[in-house]
Amino acid sequence: MYRYLRNVIFKLDPEVDHHIVEFCLKHFAPLPLVNDFLANQFCYFDECLSQEVLGMRFYNPVGLAAGFDKNATMIEGLALMGFGFIEAGSTTLYPQEGNPKPRIFRFVQEESIQNAMGFNNDGAVKIAERVKKIYPFQIPIAINLGKNKTAEDALKNYEENLKVFKDLGDFYVFNVSSPNTPNLRDLQNESFVKELFSMARSHTDKPLFLKVCPDNVIEQTLKVCESAISGGANGIVATNTTMDYSLLRSPKNIGGISGRALRNKSREAFYEISKAFFGKATLVAVGGIFDGEEAYSRIKMGATLVEVYSAMIFEGPSVCKKINKEIANLLRQDGYNHISEAIGVDIR
Ligand SMILES: Cc1cc2nc3c(=O)[nH]c(=O)nc-3n(C[C@H](O)[C@H](O)[C@H](O)COP(=O)(O)O)c2cc1C
């Protein structure tokens, strides 16, 4: 059904669609009857998918990637879409408008998205007020932390941002890999990342993650991940969008690419990261995951959790349930009783 609906939805500007979805999830999803309907329709429970990770309980391994709920306005509604966890943000310390529009483009045939949003968000204080109203929540909430475009002292900016969320959120993801804030990706260097996580560790005992891009030379990415872990990070989220515009037939000249076009590049980066850090850090795979088969292959490659964004846009709200069902079937086909038995089997 979503395939038909999508033809209508895709006639509108992506940001207009996003605001419509946000309005519906915010206002209608919490209504009792709607709430029950959505939960029945989209949530999937299977003991074989439920796991405890870093002290948090995930009833399934499929989370919503950062950027969809930048302002934490939809967490309750999104939970009803069946996600095992939600990554809100990226938030920045101060509110900012982001880049001029249009800044998000769909490539329907290639089931890909190119975005140059530039961390448009309401700012940490306002977003934290929203999270406070629902936290602690029924599923883990991650806060993805970004940097203000004009902040000169990046470390301080991240630090103040983190401090606003100190008692909110179950874990934190530091985003130094968005292509849409000038020079942000330059922060993916060993010394900054080490300082970043040492700073973060001095403020919180909660799990900390680094989100990396898929575009750097892999040896450099591995060094940066190593620095993050030695600074106190518990895990790596791989990957953010790519700036490899050769992956689309008619790309725009701005922003980062997500979706099917990103899949192989993201998977390759994830594989290398996992070969180096499986068993030493908790790994979260994101980038071009649209079905249970791809999700399961990343799990076997070492991902404890996976995330989706573009798949929600192209496959619709039932995608999370579909992926979870498929993972559960694939686990059983391979003779496993529980997801933990499959994590990392391909690289062990
Ligand atoms: C419109 C849009 C906005 C995004 N904003 C953020 C963001 O604010 N922070 C972040 O870490 N990643 C952001 N991302 C990247 C996603 O979290 C994810 O890493 C990427 O889209 C790859 O996953 P996918 O192929 O499943 O979409 C954004 C992606 C899109 C499409």
Ligand as a Chemical Component Dictionary entry (heavy atoms), coordinates in Angstrom:
data_LIG
# 
_chem_comp.id                   LIG 
_chem_comp.type                 NON-POLYMER 
_chem_comp.pdbx_formal_charge   0 
_chem_comp.three_letter_code    LIG 
# 
loop_
_chem_comp_atom.comp_id 
_chem_comp_atom.atom_id 
_chem_comp_atom.alt_atom_id 
_chem_comp_atom.type_symbol 
_chem_comp_atom.charge 
_chem_comp_atom.model_Cartn_x 
_chem_comp_atom.model_Cartn_y 
_chem_comp_atom.model_Cartn_z 
_chem_comp_atom.pdbx_ordinal 
LIG C1  C1  C 0 17.824 14.076 5.616  1  
LIG C2  C2  C 0 18.903 13.435 6.438  2  
LIG C3  C3  C 0 19.368 14.073 7.569  3  
LIG C4  C4  C 0 20.365 13.492 8.336  4  
LIG N1  N1  N 0 20.791 14.129 9.470  5  
LIG C5  C5  C 0 21.726 13.542 10.254 6  
LIG C6  C6  C 0 22.121 14.151 11.455 7  
LIG O1  O1  O 0 21.613 15.200 11.856 8  
LIG N2  N2  N 0 23.076 13.529 12.186 9  
LIG C7  C7  C 0 23.654 12.345 11.812 10 
LIG O2  O2  O 0 24.497 11.812 12.534 11 
LIG N3  N3  N 0 23.270 11.742 10.667 12 
LIG C8  C8  C 0 22.327 12.306 9.897  13 
LIG N4  N4  N 0 21.925 11.679 8.749  14 
LIG C9  C9  C 0 22.591 10.411 8.332  15 
LIG C10 C10 C 0 21.815 9.181  8.805  16 
LIG O3  O3  O 0 21.750 9.117  10.197 17 
LIG C11 C11 C 0 22.471 7.894  8.263  18 
LIG O4  O4  O 0 23.769 7.788  8.798  19 
LIG C12 C12 C 0 22.557 7.883  6.754  20 
LIG O5  O5  O 0 21.378 8.402  6.174  21 
LIG C13 C13 C 0 22.785 6.477  6.208  22 
LIG O6  O6  O 0 21.715 5.637  6.532  23 
LIG P1  P1  P 0 20.567 5.242  5.456  24 
LIG O7  O7  O 0 21.262 4.808  4.210  25 
LIG O8  O8  O 0 19.776 4.192  6.136  26 
LIG O9  O9  O 0 19.775 6.486  5.226  27 
LIG C14 C14 C 0 20.932 12.246 7.961  28 
LIG C15 C15 C 0 20.438 11.596 6.813  29 
LIG C16 C16 C 0 19.437 12.169 6.061  30 
LIG C17 C17 C 0 18.931 11.449 4.840  31 
# 
loop_
_chem_comp_bond.comp_id 
_chem_comp_bond.atom_id_1 
_chem_comp_bond.atom_id_2 
_chem_comp_bond.value_order 
_chem_comp_bond.pdbx_ordinal 
LIG C1  C2  SING 1  
LIG C2  C3  SING 2  
LIG C2  C16 DOUB 3  
LIG C3  C4  DOUB 4  
LIG C4  N1  SING 5  
LIG C4  C14 SING 6  
LIG N1  C5  DOUB 7  
LIG C5  C6  SING 8  
LIG C5  C8  SING 9  
LIG C6  O1  DOUB 10 
LIG C6  N2  SING 11 
LIG N2  C7  SING 12 
LIG C7  O2  DOUB 13 
LIG C7  N3  SING 14 
LIG N3  C8  DOUB 15 
LIG C8  N4  SING 16 
LIG N4  C9  SING 17 
LIG N4  C14 SING 18 
LIG C9  C10 SING 19 
LIG C10 O3  SING 20 
LIG C10 C11 SING 21 
LIG C11 O4  SING 22 
LIG C11 C12 SING 23 
LIG C12 O5  SING 24 
LIG C12 C13 SING 25 
LIG C13 O6  SING 26 
LIG O6  P1  SING 27 
LIG P1  O7  DOUB 28 
LIG P1  O8  SING 29 
LIG P1  O9  SING 30 
LIG C14 C15 DOUB 31 
LIG C15 C16 SING 32 
LIG C16 C17 SING 33 
# 
